[in-house]
Structure formats: structure tokens, C-alpha cells
Amino acid sequence: MAGSAGRKPGFCAHRVLTRPAADETKSRARRRVIGIPEALLGILREHHAEQAHERERAGQLWQAGGSVFTAPTGAPINPNADYHEWKRLLLAAGLRDGRLHDARHTAATVLLLLGVPERAVMGLMGWSTTAMAARYQHITEPIRRDVAARVGGLIWAEPNGPGAAVDQAN
């Protein structure tokens, strides 16, 4: 059927990728610098070394594109493969089914649990407004319990004891 792209975004009816696997970022800032935990940095270094071996094995078939994760020939990974790997990981971990994008909500909520200041979260997540924090960060039961304990400690603190709000000596 002429003009029909199919039901899945980015694919035509014949399952041919119609948009690039990688594209420009959405924000005007383009790229942003983030911190990487030391343990993850070690894993990425190991991956880089393995990718160098893949590059040697592929020889002139290697497609240099600068991507961190690629097919064995350096070609971009089909986004559909990422989707299926995500679904496999959820199943193997015994977790409920969810969208890959839900992991972004989880990351934002973890930053909230860690007490990372909102401005830092905005920079890490690439948000330009604080409204995005309300949209992505979810109040969890441990957060509710922590807030309740803090309020209780402030209101019902023993005079001159731990958590006392006012110095009785004045």
C-alpha cells in the first residue's frame, strides 16, 4: 500500500528501518556531562577492550560510527533489539512488564531517594523545568516513612534531648 508506513513508528510495512538508529538530542544544550560511578567505568573499559577485538575480527567490514554499543561489525544496534532485550531482562528478573522509558522514571526516583538536589537532578536528566521532576520523580513508601519520622522527631522531640528544636537554657 503506497504511503503506508505500517503500525510501528520508524518502520515501513516491510519492516525496513525508516529513521536513523541514532539522531540528534532533543535539547538545545545537545550533549551534557554526567558523572559515572567507578564500577560502571570499569565495566565500560572492559567493553571497550572487547569492542577493539570485535573491530579486529570484522576487519574492513567494521563500520566506525563512534557508538559505545554496536553490532559485531560496528553498525548501530537496531532499536527493536534493545526493546526485546529489555523485555527479556524484566522477565528474567521476575519484574512486572514495563516500558524501557519507565527506567528513566526509576532513575529520577532513585535520585530523589538519594536526596540529590533538584537542580542537580535537572542537569543530569536534561530537564529545563522543575515541572519535569514532579512528572518523573515518584514518592515511595520509604520516602513517606522518612518524612513522617523527621516530622515526628521535630514535633515530639524531648527537651534538651536528641532532635530538640529549641535551646531551653535561654
C-alpha positions as CSV (number, residue, x, y, z in Angstrom):
1,M,0.0,0.0,0.0
2,A,1.6,3.3,-1.1
3,G,2.1,5.9,1.6
4,S,1.5,3.4,4.5
5,A,4.4,3.3,6.9
6,G,3.0,0.5,8.9
7,R,1.8,0.4,12.5
8,K,5.2,0.7,14.3
9,P,6.9,4.1,14.4
10,G,10.1,4.2,12.4
11,F,9.3,1.1,10.3
12,C,7.5,0.6,6.9
13,A,5.2,-2.3,6.2
14,H,8.2,-4.3,5.0
15,R,10.0,-3.9,8.4
16,V,12.6,-1.6,6.9
17,L,14.1,0.9,9.3
18,T,13.0,4.3,8.0
19,R,14.6,6.6,10.6
20,P,18.2,6.6,11.7
21,A,19.2,4.4,14.7
22,A,20.9,7.5,16.2
23,D,19.7,11.1,16.0
24,E,20.5,14.5,17.5
25,T,19.5,15.1,21.1
26,K,16.2,16.8,21.8
27,S,17.6,19.6,24.0
28,R,19.2,22.8,22.7
29,A,22.1,22.1,25.0
30,R,22.8,19.0,22.9
31,R,25.3,17.0,25.0
32,R,25.8,17.1,28.7
33,V,28.5,15.9,31.0
34,I,27.5,13.4,33.7
35,G,29.3,11.6,36.4
36,I,29.9,7.8,36.0
37,P,30.3,5.6,39.1
38,E,33.8,4.0,39.2
39,A,32.3,0.4,39.0
40,L,30.5,1.3,35.8
41,L,33.6,3.0,34.4
42,G,35.4,-0.3,34.8
43,I,32.7,-2.2,33.0
44,L,32.8,0.3,30.2
45,R,36.6,-0.1,29.9
46,E,36.2,-3.9,29.6
47,H,33.5,-3.4,27.0
48,H,35.8,-1.0,25.1
49,A,38.6,-3.6,25.1
50,E,36.2,-6.3,23.8
51,Q,34.9,-4.0,21.1
52,A,38.5,-3.5,20.0
53,H,38.7,-7.3,19.5
54,E,35.5,-7.2,17.5
55,R,36.9,-4.4,15.4
56,E,39.9,-6.6,14.6
57,R,37.8,-9.6,13.7
58,A,35.5,-7.5,11.5
59,G,38.4,-6.1,9.5
60,Q,37.2,-3.9,6.7
61,L,33.6,-4.8,7.5
62,W,33.8,-2.6,10.6
63,Q,31.6,0.5,10.4
64,A,33.1,3.2,12.6
65,G,30.3,5.4,14.0
66,G,31.6,6.3,17.4
67,S,28.8,4.4,19.3
68,V,29.6,2.7,22.6
69,F,27.3,-0.2,21.9
70,T,27.2,-1.7,18.4
71,A,26.7,-4.9,16.4
72,P,29.8,-7.0,15.9
73,T,30.6,-5.1,12.8
74,G,30.4,-1.6,14.4
75,A,26.9,-1.0,12.9
76,P,24.3,0.6,15.1
77,I,22.1,-1.8,17.1
78,N,18.6,-2.0,15.8
79,P,16.4,-0.2,18.4
80,N,14.0,-3.1,18.2
81,A,16.7,-5.4,19.6
82,D,17.1,-3.1,22.6
83,Y,13.3,-3.4,23.2
84,H,13.4,-7.2,23.2
85,E,16.5,-7.3,25.4
86,W,14.7,-5.1,27.9
87,K,11.7,-7.3,27.9
88,R,13.9,-10.4,28.4
89,L,15.7,-8.8,31.4
90,L,12.4,-7.9,33.1
91,L,11.2,-11.4,32.7
92,A,14.4,-13.0,33.9
93,A,14.4,-10.7,37.0
94,G,10.8,-11.6,37.7
95,L,9.7,-8.0,37.4
96,R,6.4,-6.7,36.1
97,D,6.3,-5.8,32.4
98,G,7.1,-2.2,31.7
99,R,8.4,0.2,29.0
100,L,12.1,0.9,28.7
101,H,11.2,4.6,29.3
102,D,10.0,3.6,32.8
103,A,13.6,3.1,33.7
104,R,14.0,6.8,33.3
105,H,11.3,7.3,35.9
106,T,13.1,4.9,38.2
107,A,16.4,6.7,37.8
108,A,14.7,10.0,38.7
109,T,13.1,8.5,41.7
110,V,16.4,7.0,42.9
111,L,18.0,10.4,42.7
112,L,15.1,11.7,44.9
113,L,15.7,8.8,47.4
114,L,19.4,9.7,47.5
115,G,18.5,13.3,48.3
116,V,20.2,14.8,45.2
117,P,19.3,18.5,44.9
118,E,16.6,19.2,42.3
119,R,18.9,21.5,40.3
120,A,21.5,18.6,40.0
121,V,18.7,16.2,39.0
122,M,17.5,18.6,36.3
123,G,21.0,18.8,34.9
124,L,21.6,15.0,35.0
125,M,18.2,14.2,33.4
126,G,18.3,17.1,30.9
127,W,15.2,18.9,32.1
128,S,14.7,22.6,31.6
129,T,11.8,23.0,34.1
130,T,11.2,21.8,37.6
131,A,7.8,20.5,36.4
132,M,9.6,17.5,35.0
133,A,10.7,16.5,38.4
134,A,7.1,16.3,39.5
135,R,6.3,14.2,36.4
136,Y,9.2,11.7,36.8
137,Q,10.0,11.5,40.5
138,H,7.6,9.4,42.4
139,I,7.1,9.5,46.2
140,T,7.8,6.0,47.5
141,E,6.8,4.4,50.8
142,P,10.4,4.7,52.2
143,I,10.2,8.5,51.5
144,R,6.8,8.8,53.2
145,R,8.2,6.9,56.3
146,D,11.3,9.1,56.4
147,V,9.3,12.3,56.2
148,A,6.9,11.1,58.9
149,A,9.9,10.2,61.2
150,R,11.5,13.6,60.6
151,V,8.3,15.5,61.4
152,G,7.7,13.3,64.4
153,G,11.2,13.9,65.7
154,L,10.8,17.6,65.3
155,I,7.4,17.9,66.9
156,W,7.7,15.3,69.7
157,A,11.4,15.7,70.5
158,E,12.4,15.6,74.2
159,P,13.5,19.0,75.5
160,N,17.3,19.1,75.5
161,G,17.4,15.6,74.0
162,P,18.3,14.4,70.6
163,G,16.3,16.4,68.0
164,A,15.4,19.2,70.4
165,A,14.4,22.2,68.3
166,V,14.7,24.9,70.9
167,D,17.5,25.5,73.5
168,Q,15.8,25.6,76.9
169,A,18.7,27.5,78.5
170,N,17.7,30.9,77.1
